[in-house]
Amino acid sequence: MRPQPQHPAGRAGPRGAGPLTQATGEYARAPWWGRGVRNGLLLGGFVLLAAVALNWDDIPALRRMLAEAPFAIAISVAVHVPQILLTSLSWRSLLPPGARPSIPAMALLRWYRESANALLPAGALVGQAAAARLLSRRGIPGEMAGATATVDLTLEAVSQLFFTLAGVALLLGAGEGQGLLGFATAGFGIAAGGAAAMLVFQRNLPLALLERGLTRLARRWPALRPEWIRELQAAILALHADWPRLVAATLWHTAAWLSGVIEVAGILWLMGSPVTLAEAMVIESLAQALRNAGFMLPGALAVQEGAIIGAAALVGVPPGLALGMALARRAREVLLSLPGLLAWQRAEGMAMRHPTGPLAPEPGD
């Protein structure tokens, strides 16, 4: 029997663990959650300053916006929590039916990733890698956990591409896009470029180069297996050929994108600027696509706010109200992500204390 790979602390790692899982384990030992809390406070300060600066000449409007903020945030939270569930179902559908963790467990992993995305630099990548590591602790081989996480991220981008295309079509079909075609095209181009780049890279990994790099890293971390990268690509390509799972995951992500339309419509209705569902879809689809330009920043800081204001202008929503909606969404991200980072820290701590146990207690345990 081949001996189990060892963690740096000398304990056996989970079966199938690869460089993705080991690297995120090292990252978990650093006080990343402290940086996330600091980022959350900075984001909160930023949104407050932006609200004051952009509404300085209209103090009554600012007061009204602040008075309605708790209700707007409540709407945002009420919509986003089901979104987390829908996106977790997408990831879960890519796993073999007999090996799928419970839905609450997958929702926790998705919550960790969303929290990292909101408060940490390059958080979507860091959070997805850490979530894959924690998934491997539930008996899923490391290459399968990494492959499903990677393909899920790709399908999220592909479904966003269709969502953005629908938003652009609604905008141009209503005759609202004159003079703003470049703005709409930029959003679609970013979504299309991101999805295409991920697909091409996954199917053409520079395996020899990556294996050499992993071989060097294995001198310091013996648990790393250079051949793991080939196993990962093989698992990814197997998923690419499994059309029923790909279609199911894409549909779950599409449902999640569409639920964001309800969030936009609800918040703008509360603020006294009701829009149709078609107009809300234009705002949400283009704002989310343009937000991707700031993926290296925590929560796409400032990029998200600018994208929402610009997209809302396409359907006639005043900048002040669009800013109010953007601030409500930012506040929701901070409120949900700060406890998410702390829960992630607890899960990582449990993973290190119990190397063969679950990442966190199942609901009801």
C-alpha positions as CSV (number, residue, x, y, z in Angstrom):
1,M,0.0,0.0,0.0
2,R,1.4,3.4,-0.9
3,P,2.0,5.6,2.2
4,Q,-0.3,8.6,2.6
5,P,1.3,12.0,1.7
6,Q,2.4,14.0,4.7
7,H,1.4,17.5,5.7
8,P,4.3,19.9,6.7
9,A,3.2,19.3,10.3
10,G,3.7,15.6,9.8
11,R,0.1,14.4,9.6
12,A,-1.3,12.4,6.7
13,G,-3.1,14.4,4.1
14,P,-6.4,13.4,2.5
15,R,-6.5,10.9,-0.2
16,G,-5.9,12.5,-3.6
17,A,-4.8,15.8,-2.2
18,G,-2.7,17.8,-4.7
19,P,-0.9,21.1,-4.9
20,L,-4.2,23.0,-5.0
21,T,-5.2,21.6,-1.6
22,Q,-1.8,21.8,-0.1
23,A,-1.1,25.4,-1.2
24,T,-4.4,26.6,0.2
25,G,-3.6,24.8,3.5
26,E,-0.4,26.9,3.8
27,Y,-2.4,30.0,3.0
28,A,-4.9,29.2,5.7
29,R,-2.1,29.4,8.3
30,A,-1.5,33.1,7.5
31,P,-3.9,35.7,9.2
32,W,-5.8,36.1,5.9
33,W,-9.1,36.5,7.8
34,G,-7.6,39.5,9.6
35,R,-6.9,41.1,6.2
36,G,-10.4,40.3,5.1
37,V,-11.9,42.0,8.2
38,R,-9.7,45.1,7.4
39,N,-10.8,45.0,3.8
40,G,-14.4,44.9,4.9
41,L,-14.0,47.9,7.1
42,L,-12.3,49.8,4.2
43,L,-15.1,48.8,1.9
44,G,-17.7,50.1,4.4
45,G,-15.8,53.4,4.7
46,F,-15.5,53.7,1.0
47,V,-19.3,53.3,0.4
48,L,-20.1,55.9,3.1
49,L,-17.6,58.4,1.6
50,A,-19.0,57.8,-1.9
51,A,-22.5,58.3,-0.7
52,V,-21.7,61.6,1.0
53,A,-19.5,62.9,-1.9
54,L,-22.0,62.1,-4.7
55,N,-25.0,63.5,-2.8
56,W,-23.3,66.5,-1.1
57,D,-25.5,69.0,-2.9
58,D,-28.7,67.1,-2.0
59,I,-28.6,66.4,1.7
60,P,-32.3,65.5,1.9
61,A,-31.9,62.8,-0.8
62,L,-28.8,61.5,1.1
63,R,-30.9,61.3,4.3
64,R,-33.6,59.4,2.5
65,M,-31.2,57.0,1.0
66,L,-29.6,56.3,4.4
67,A,-33.0,55.9,6.0
68,E,-34.0,53.3,3.4
69,A,-30.6,51.6,3.5
70,P,-31.6,48.9,6.0
71,F,-34.6,47.8,3.9
72,A,-32.6,47.8,0.7
73,I,-29.9,45.7,2.3
74,A,-32.6,43.3,3.6
75,I,-33.9,42.9,0.0
76,S,-30.4,42.3,-1.2
77,V,-29.7,39.7,1.5
78,A,-33.1,38.0,0.9
79,V,-32.3,37.5,-2.8
80,H,-28.6,36.7,-2.4
81,V,-28.9,33.8,0.1
82,P,-30.9,31.7,-2.4
83,Q,-28.3,32.7,-5.0
84,I,-25.7,31.1,-2.9
85,L,-27.8,27.9,-2.7
86,L,-28.4,27.9,-6.5
87,T,-24.7,28.2,-7.3
88,S,-23.8,25.5,-4.8
89,L,-26.3,23.2,-6.5
90,S,-24.4,23.9,-9.8
91,W,-21.1,22.8,-8.3
92,R,-22.7,19.8,-6.6
93,S,-24.3,18.6,-9.9
94,L,-20.8,18.2,-11.4
95,L,-19.9,15.6,-8.8
96,P,-20.7,11.9,-9.2
97,P,-24.2,11.2,-7.8
98,G,-22.9,8.7,-5.2
99,A,-20.2,11.0,-3.9
100,R,-22.1,14.3,-3.6
101,P,-21.9,15.9,-0.1
102,S,-25.2,17.3,1.4
103,I,-26.7,20.5,-0.1
104,P,-26.0,22.5,3.2
105,A,-22.3,21.4,3.1
106,M,-21.9,22.6,-0.5
107,A,-23.7,25.8,0.3
108,L,-21.1,26.4,3.1
109,L,-18.3,25.9,0.6
110,R,-19.9,28.4,-1.8
111,W,-20.3,30.9,1.0
112,Y,-16.6,30.7,1.8
113,R,-15.8,31.4,-1.8
114,E,-18.2,34.3,-1.9
115,S,-16.7,35.8,1.3
116,A,-13.2,35.5,-0.1
117,N,-14.3,37.1,-3.4
118,A,-15.8,40.1,-1.6
119,L,-13.0,40.8,0.9
120,L,-9.7,39.4,-0.4
121,P,-7.6,40.3,-3.4
122,A,-8.2,37.8,-6.3
123,G,-10.7,36.3,-3.9
124,A,-12.6,34.3,-6.4
125,L,-9.6,32.3,-7.3
126,V,-8.3,32.0,-3.7
127,G,-11.8,31.1,-2.3
128,Q,-12.4,28.5,-5.0
129,A,-9.1,26.9,-4.4
130,A,-9.7,26.7,-0.6
131,A,-13.3,25.4,-1.2
132,A,-11.9,22.7,-3.4
133,R,-9.4,21.8,-0.7
134,L,-12.2,21.5,1.9
135,L,-14.3,19.5,-0.5
136,S,-11.5,17.0,-0.8
137,R,-11.8,16.4,3.0
138,R,-15.3,15.0,2.4
139,G,-13.9,11.9,0.6
140,I,-13.7,13.5,-2.9
141,P,-10.3,12.8,-4.5
142,G,-8.2,16.0,-4.9
143,E,-8.1,15.9,-8.7
144,M,-11.9,15.6,-8.8
145,A,-12.4,18.4,-6.3
146,G,-10.1,20.6,-8.2
147,A,-11.6,19.7,-11.6
148,T,-15.2,20.3,-10.5
149,A,-14.3,23.6,-8.9
150,T,-12.5,24.7,-12.1
151,V,-15.3,23.6,-14.4
152,D,-17.9,25.2,-12.2
153,L,-16.1,28.5,-12.3
154,T,-16.0,28.2,-16.1
155,L,-19.7,27.4,-16.4
156,E,-20.5,30.4,-14.2
157,A,-18.6,32.5,-16.8
158,V,-20.4,30.8,-19.7
159,S,-23.8,31.2,-18.2
160,Q,-23.0,34.9,-17.5
161,L,-22.1,35.2,-21.2
162,F,-25.6,34.2,-22.2
163,F,-27.1,36.4,-19.5
164,T,-25.1,39.4,-20.8
165,L,-26.1,38.6,-24.3
166,A,-29.8,38.6,-23.3
167,G,-29.3,42.0,-21.5
168,V,-27.6,43.6,-24.6
169,A,-30.4,42.2,-26.8
170,L,-33.1,43.7,-24.5
171,L,-31.3,47.0,-24.5
172,L,-30.9,47.3,-28.2
173,G,-34.4,45.9,-28.9
174,A,-35.9,48.6,-26.8
175,G,-34.0,51.3,-28.8
176,E,-32.2,52.5,-25.7
177,G,-28.7,51.6,-26.9
178,Q,-28.1,54.4,-29.3
179,G,-24.9,56.1,-28.5
180,L,-24.2,53.6,-25.8
181,L,-23.5,50.5,-27.9
182,G,-19.8,50.6,-27.0
183,F,-20.6,50.4,-23.3
184,A,-22.9,47.4,-23.9
185,T,-20.4,45.8,-26.2
186,A,-17.6,46.2,-23.6
187,G,-19.7,44.3,-21.1
188,F,-20.4,41.5,-23.5
189,G,-16.8,41.4,-24.7
190,I,-15.4,41.0,-21.1
191,A,-17.8,38.2,-20.4
192,A,-17.0,36.4,-23.7
193,G,-13.3,36.9,-23.4
194,G,-13.2,35.5,-19.8
195,A,-15.2,32.4,-20.7
196,A,-13.2,31.7,-23.8
197,A,-9.9,32.2,-22.0
198,M,-10.8,29.7,-19.3
199,L,-12.0,27.1,-21.8
200,V,-8.9,27.4,-24.0
201,F,-6.5,27.3,-21.0
202,Q,-8.2,24.2,-19.4
203,R,-7.9,22.2,-22.7
204,N,-4.3,23.3,-23.4
205,L,-2.6,23.3,-20.0
206,P,1.2,23.6,-20.3
207,L,1.7,20.3,-18.5
208,A,5.4,20.0,-18.9
209,L,6.0,23.5,-17.5
210,L,3.6,23.0,-14.6
211,E,5.1,19.6,-13.7
212,R,8.6,21.2,-13.6
213,G,7.3,23.9,-11.3
214,L,5.6,21.4,-9.1
215,T,8.7,19.3,-8.9
216,R,10.7,22.2,-7.6
217,L,8.0,23.0,-5.0
218,A,7.9,19.3,-4.0
219,R,11.5,19.7,-2.7
220,R,10.1,21.9,0.0
221,W,6.7,20.4,0.3
222,P,7.1,16.6,-0.3
223,A,3.3,16.0,-0.2
224,L,3.0,17.7,-3.6
225,R,2.8,15.3,-6.5
226,P,4.0,16.7,-9.8
227,E,1.9,14.2,-11.8
228,W,-1.2,15.6,-10.1
229,I,-1.5,18.3,-12.7
230,R,-2.1,15.6,-15.4
231,E,-4.7,13.9,-13.3
232,L,-6.4,17.3,-12.8
233,Q,-6.5,17.9,-16.6
234,A,-7.8,14.4,-17.3
235,A,-10.6,15.0,-14.8
236,I,-11.4,18.4,-16.3
237,L,-11.6,16.9,-19.9
238,A,-13.8,14.0,-18.6
239,L,-16.2,16.7,-17.2
240,H,-16.1,18.6,-20.5
241,A,-17.4,15.4,-22.2
242,D,-20.2,14.9,-19.7
243,W,-22.9,17.0,-21.3
244,P,-25.8,16.2,-18.9
245,R,-23.8,17.5,-15.9
246,L,-22.6,20.5,-17.8
247,V,-26.1,21.4,-18.9
248,A,-27.5,21.0,-15.3
249,A,-24.8,23.1,-13.8
250,T,-25.2,25.8,-16.4
251,L,-29.0,25.9,-15.7
252,W,-28.4,26.3,-12.0
253,H,-26.0,29.2,-12.6
254,T,-28.5,30.8,-15.1
255,A,-31.2,30.7,-12.4
256,A,-28.8,32.4,-10.0
257,W,-28.1,35.2,-12.5
258,L,-31.8,35.7,-13.1
259,S,-32.5,36.0,-9.4
260,G,-30.2,39.0,-9.3
261,V,-32.7,40.8,-11.6
262,I,-35.3,40.6,-8.7
263,E,-32.7,42.2,-6.4
264,V,-32.2,45.1,-8.7
265,A,-35.9,45.6,-9.3
266,G,-36.8,45.4,-5.6
267,I,-34.1,47.9,-4.4
268,L,-35.0,50.5,-7.1
269,W,-38.7,50.1,-6.4
270,L,-38.0,50.7,-2.7
271,M,-36.0,53.9,-3.6
272,G,-38.8,55.3,-5.7
273,S,-37.5,54.5,-9.1
274,P,-39.4,51.4,-10.3
275,V,-38.1,49.6,-13.4
276,T,-39.5,46.8,-15.4
277,L,-37.9,43.3,-15.2
278,A,-36.4,43.8,-18.6
279,E,-34.8,47.1,-17.5
280,A,-33.5,45.4,-14.3
281,M,-32.0,42.6,-16.4
282,V,-30.2,45.1,-18.6
283,I,-28.7,46.7,-15.4
284,E,-27.8,43.4,-13.7
285,S,-26.4,41.7,-16.8
286,L,-24.1,44.5,-17.9
287,A,-23.1,45.5,-14.4
288,Q,-22.0,42.0,-13.6
289,A,-20.1,41.6,-16.8
290,L,-18.2,44.9,-16.4
291,R,-17.5,44.1,-12.7
292,N,-15.3,41.2,-13.9
293,A,-12.7,43.9,-15.0
294,G,-11.9,44.3,-11.3
295,F,-11.5,40.7,-10.4
296,M,-8.1,41.2,-8.8
297,L,-9.5,43.8,-6.4
298,P,-11.4,42.8,-3.2
299,G,-15.0,42.7,-4.3
300,A,-14.1,44.6,-7.5
301,L,-13.8,47.7,-5.3
302,A,-15.1,50.9,-7.1
303,V,-15.4,48.9,-10.4
304,Q,-18.6,47.4,-9.2
305,E,-20.1,50.7,-8.2
306,G,-19.1,52.3,-11.5
307,A,-20.5,49.4,-13.5
308,I,-23.9,49.6,-11.7
309,I,-24.1,53.4,-12.2
310,G,-23.2,53.1,-15.8
311,A,-25.5,50.2,-16.6
312,A,-28.4,51.9,-14.7
313,A,-27.9,55.0,-16.8
314,L,-28.7,53.0,-19.9
315,V,-32.3,52.6,-18.8
316,G,-32.7,56.1,-17.3
317,V,-32.0,55.5,-13.6
318,P,-30.5,58.6,-12.0
319,P,-26.9,58.3,-10.8
320,G,-27.8,59.0,-7.2
321,L,-30.4,56.2,-7.0
322,A,-28.0,53.8,-8.9
323,L,-25.4,54.6,-6.3
324,G,-27.8,53.8,-3.5
325,M,-28.5,50.4,-5.0
326,A,-24.7,49.8,-5.4
327,L,-24.1,50.8,-1.8
328,A,-26.9,48.4,-0.6
329,R,-25.2,45.6,-2.5
330,R,-21.8,46.5,-1.1
331,A,-23.1,46.6,2.4
332,R,-24.8,43.2,1.9
333,E,-21.5,41.8,0.7
334,V,-19.7,43.0,3.8
335,L,-22.4,41.8,6.2
336,L,-22.4,38.3,4.7
337,S,-18.7,38.0,4.0
338,L,-17.3,39.0,7.4
339,P,-18.9,36.0,9.2
340,G,-18.2,33.9,6.1
341,L,-14.4,34.5,6.6
342,L,-14.6,33.6,10.2
343,A,-16.6,30.5,9.4
344,W,-13.9,29.6,6.8
345,Q,-11.2,30.1,9.4
346,R,-13.0,27.7,11.7
347,A,-13.4,25.1,9.0
348,E,-9.7,25.3,8.1
349,G,-8.8,25.0,11.8
350,M,-11.0,21.9,12.1
351,A,-9.4,20.5,9.0
352,M,-5.9,20.8,10.5
353,R,-7.0,19.4,13.9
354,H,-8.9,16.4,12.4
355,P,-7.1,15.5,9.2
356,T,-9.4,12.6,8.4
357,G,-12.7,14.2,9.6
358,P,-15.2,16.5,7.9
359,L,-14.4,20.1,7.3
360,A,-17.3,21.3,9.5
361,P,-20.2,19.8,11.4
362,E,-23.1,18.9,9.2
363,P,-26.3,20.8,10.1
364,G,-28.1,18.8,12.8
365,D,-24.9,17.1,14.0
